[in-house]
Amino acid sequence: MMISHGLKITKEDFFFGPWKVTTAKNHIMNSKDVERVPSEHSQEVVRPYDWTFTTDYKGTLIGEEMQIKVTETTERINMEKLRTREQIMFFDEVLLFEDELHDHGVSMACVCVYVIQRVMPTSFFTLLRFFLRVDGVLIRINDTRLYHEAGQKYMLREFCTRESSIAELKSIPASQFTDPNEIAQHLPLKLRQCEKLELPECPLPKIHVRLTGGGSNAVQPDKGDERCKSSGPG
């Protein structure tokens, strides 16, 4: 457990082959805490102001000496394989932010309202989801999925935007409007971007996948890992 700006941070680590997965959770800062945090954007005024807090944030790739190469790809994450029964060795959720939009709906996020991370014997899968519901107006979901399969020297990252007006969802029970998992299947796809994240060749340090509240999400090499094999990350 760490202390940041007087607040306790709950931290969990999980090792998976050459990977280390870290999740960190903190409490919301009060106004006094916010004033102590230096930021180049703290005084920046953005116009027009997006009061829905919509974001297309896909995570941050961190690397100094060893960079992760990002290229477009036609390869897709095998969602059917993810649905097969396999022991889940690690699971966690991190709520990055949530706002009730002055009682006009909800904006949740990473902007994903949730970051869901699964680490399984043969792979790991991370979902960053932003969910927006403006009552009587629209529902929007931005999903970023990150997937790595053992034996591969790359990860796949898919970003999807789904959106619909409330009027177009009149045949859907209103009870599903508050459940991102339920309503997502009824929202038409507006945008899909697929990328291959190629990992550095060995000798390869241990790679960190770090998910923290406040938008600090990273895939980061850690120097000095002796477990790396010539076959690449597993």
Secondary structure as GFF3:
##gff-version 3
##sequence-region A 1 234
A	DSSP	beta_strand	2	4	.	.	.	ID=ss1
A	DSSP	beta_strand	7	16	.	.	.	ID=ss2
A	DSSP	beta_strand	19	25	.	.	.	ID=ss3
A	DSSP	alpha_helix	31	36	.	.	.	ID=ss4
A	DSSP	beta_strand	60	61	.	.	.	ID=ss5
A	DSSP	beta_strand	69	72	.	.	.	ID=ss6
A	DSSP	alpha_helix	79	83	.	.	.	ID=ss7
A	DSSP	beta_strand	90	94	.	.	.	ID=ss8
A	DSSP	beta_strand	97	99	.	.	.	ID=ss9
A	DSSP	three_ten_helix	101	103	.	.	.	ID=ss10
A	DSSP	beta_strand	105	109	.	.	.	ID=ss11
A	DSSP	beta_strand	114	120	.	.	.	ID=ss12
A	DSSP	beta_strand	123	134	.	.	.	ID=ss13
A	DSSP	beta_strand	138	149	.	.	.	ID=ss14
A	DSSP	beta_strand	154	165	.	.	.	ID=ss15
A	DSSP	three_ten_helix	167	169	.	.	.	ID=ss16
A	DSSP	three_ten_helix	174	178	.	.	.	ID=ss17
A	DSSP	alpha_helix	180	183	.	.	.	ID=ss18
A	DSSP	three_ten_helix	184	186	.	.	.	ID=ss19
A	DSSP	beta_strand	189	198	.	.	.	ID=ss20
A	DSSP	beta_strand	206	212	.	.	.	ID=ss21
A	DSSP	beta_strand	217	222	.	.	.	ID=ss22
###
